[in-house]
Amino acid sequence: MDTTTTAWRAMVLIACLLTAGATHAQSAYPPPTLAVSVGVGEKVAIWVQPNFSVLCRSMGQPTFELDSTPALGEVTPEWIDYVVPDGQRCETMHFPGMVVWYQAGSSPGTDTVVWTVGFPRELTSRVPSTGDHRVSTTIVVH
């Protein structure tokens, strides 16, 4: 096997690994609909999301916009310093992230809230922004 063939095989392998990592990262964005169950007065995380690339680079702070106000509780974002767990790619590194919280009120029932989250990319990134992700969340308060 000559040097050119070896180099081509190495490039194809690297491209496959990066594509697989990008596909895995894409699935981490919130789905269009979520369902959550919570007790009266309880606070739960609806969504937790860091924003970093497969090359372990920060991609910037996620954005949040509340599109509809819940009737039975409160939805709030919390911007966090996300630490990648041991055993995962980029382990122990710190990246910007966000938690979307729901704080249930004192009445049981079903609440619906719509929110939009965005995952911007820093100016130096070659990866374009994924745009905004609108999420409709149904919350059952019991």
C-alpha positions as CSV (number, residue, x, y, z in Angstrom):
1,M,0.0,0.0,0.0
2,D,1.5,3.4,-1.0
3,T,1.5,6.6,1.1
4,T,-1.3,8.2,-1.0
5,T,-3.7,5.3,-0.3
6,T,-3.0,5.4,3.4
7,A,-3.5,9.1,3.5
8,W,-6.9,8.8,1.7
9,R,-8.1,6.1,4.0
10,A,-7.1,8.2,7.1
11,M,-9.0,11.2,5.7
12,V,-12.1,9.1,5.0
13,L,-12.0,7.6,8.5
14,I,-11.7,11.1,10.1
15,A,-14.5,12.4,7.9
16,C,-16.8,9.5,9.0
17,L,-15.9,10.1,12.7
18,L,-16.7,13.8,12.5
19,T,-19.9,13.2,10.6
20,A,-21.0,10.7,13.2
21,G,-20.2,13.1,16.0
22,A,-22.1,15.9,14.3
23,T,-25.1,13.7,13.8
24,H,-25.0,12.7,17.5
25,A,-24.7,16.4,18.5
26,Q,-27.7,17.3,16.3
27,S,-29.9,14.9,18.2
28,A,-29.2,16.8,21.4
29,Y,-31.5,19.7,20.3
30,P,-35.0,19.7,21.8
31,P,-37.7,18.0,19.9
32,P,-40.7,20.0,18.7
33,T,-42.9,18.6,21.6
34,L,-42.1,17.6,25.2
35,A,-44.3,16.2,28.0
36,V,-43.4,16.7,31.6
37,S,-45.1,15.6,34.9
38,V,-44.6,17.5,38.0
39,G,-46.1,17.7,41.5
40,V,-47.9,20.8,42.9
41,G,-45.2,23.4,44.0
42,E,-42.4,21.3,42.5
43,K,-39.6,22.7,40.2
44,V,-38.3,20.5,37.4
45,A,-35.8,21.0,34.6
46,I,-37.6,20.8,31.2
47,W,-34.5,20.9,29.2
48,V,-30.7,21.0,29.8
49,Q,-28.4,21.9,26.9
50,P,-24.7,22.8,26.5
51,N,-23.4,24.4,23.3
52,F,-20.1,23.1,22.1
53,S,-18.7,21.4,19.0
54,V,-17.4,17.9,18.4
55,L,-13.9,19.5,18.4
56,C,-14.5,20.6,22.0
57,R,-14.9,24.3,21.3
58,S,-17.4,26.6,22.8
59,M,-20.1,27.7,20.4
60,G,-21.5,30.5,22.5
61,Q,-24.3,31.0,25.0
62,P,-27.7,29.5,24.0
63,T,-30.6,31.9,23.6
64,F,-34.1,31.6,25.1
65,E,-37.5,33.2,24.4
66,L,-40.8,32.4,26.1
67,D,-43.5,32.4,23.4
68,S,-46.5,31.7,25.6
69,T,-47.0,32.1,29.3
70,P,-48.0,29.1,31.3
71,A,-51.2,29.3,33.3
72,L,-50.4,27.1,36.3
73,G,-46.7,27.9,36.9
74,E,-43.6,29.7,35.7
75,V,-41.0,28.9,33.1
76,T,-37.5,30.4,33.5
77,P,-34.2,29.9,31.8
78,E,-30.9,29.6,33.8
79,W,-27.6,30.1,32.0
80,I,-25.1,27.7,33.4
81,D,-21.4,26.7,33.2
82,Y,-21.8,23.1,31.9
83,V,-19.1,20.6,32.8
84,V,-18.9,17.6,30.5
85,P,-19.2,14.4,32.5
86,D,-16.3,11.9,32.8
87,G,-16.3,9.3,30.1
88,Q,-17.8,11.6,27.4
89,R,-16.1,13.4,24.6
90,C,-14.6,16.6,25.9
91,E,-14.8,15.3,29.5
92,T,-14.3,17.7,32.4
93,M,-14.3,20.7,30.0
94,H,-16.5,23.7,30.7
95,F,-18.9,25.2,28.2
96,P,-21.8,27.6,28.2
97,G,-25.2,26.0,28.6
98,M,-28.8,26.5,29.7
99,V,-31.4,24.9,31.8
100,V,-35.1,25.6,31.2
101,W,-37.0,25.3,34.5
102,Y,-40.7,24.9,35.2
103,Q,-41.9,25.9,38.7
104,A,-45.4,24.5,39.3
105,G,-47.9,26.6,41.2
106,S,-50.4,25.5,43.8
107,S,-53.1,24.2,41.5
108,P,-53.2,20.8,39.7
109,G,-54.1,20.6,36.0
110,T,-52.5,20.6,32.6
111,D,-50.3,23.5,31.4
112,T,-49.0,24.2,27.9
113,V,-46.1,26.5,27.2
114,V,-44.2,27.3,24.0
115,W,-40.6,28.4,24.1
116,T,-37.8,28.9,21.5
117,V,-34.2,28.1,22.1
118,G,-31.3,29.0,19.8
119,F,-27.8,27.6,19.5
120,P,-25.6,30.4,18.0
121,R,-22.1,29.8,16.8
122,E,-19.2,32.0,17.7
123,L,-17.8,34.2,14.9
124,T,-14.7,32.0,14.5
125,S,-16.8,28.8,14.0
126,R,-17.0,27.3,10.5
127,V,-20.2,25.5,11.5
128,P,-23.3,27.6,10.8
129,S,-26.0,28.3,13.4
130,T,-28.6,25.6,13.7
131,G,-31.3,28.4,14.0
132,D,-34.1,28.5,16.5
133,H,-35.9,25.5,17.8
134,R,-39.5,26.1,18.9
135,V,-40.7,23.7,21.5
136,S,-44.3,23.1,22.7
137,T,-44.3,21.6,26.2
138,T,-47.3,20.0,27.9
139,I,-46.9,19.9,31.7
140,V,-49.2,17.8,33.9
141,V,-49.3,19.2,37.4
142,H,-50.6,16.6,39.9
